[in-house]
Amino acid sequence: MQAIGLTPEQLPARMFCPQVVTDTGAKLSKSLIRRGQTALPEGAEPWMLDARKWPGSLSEYVERLLGLAGVLLSDPRHFFRSYSAAEIGLMMTAPQTRNLPTP
């Protein structure tokens, strides 16, 4: 959020967002992956754990992330469901061709 110009005083205390799950439907546990207690699941990318590993520029990452948020917020049903890591990856890397199905 700071990348789009918000100051620390403007940042929300907490943000709620859709849950990201593995291909088995289990919650994606970034902390277990970082500690080496589980492997990065199929469809997940290193940049999902560390934005510095995004293959493009910071401005592109922010643009894609804001685009994804716009799609998710376009309908409350999109925002309050779970998405697989692979699905999030597709929406971030090919946003112009990715439409969300109506749940």
Helices and strands as residue ranges (DSSP letters): G 2-4, G 8-10, E 20-21, H 30-34, G 46-48, G 51-53, H 58-73, H 76-79, E 83-84, H 85-93, G 95-97
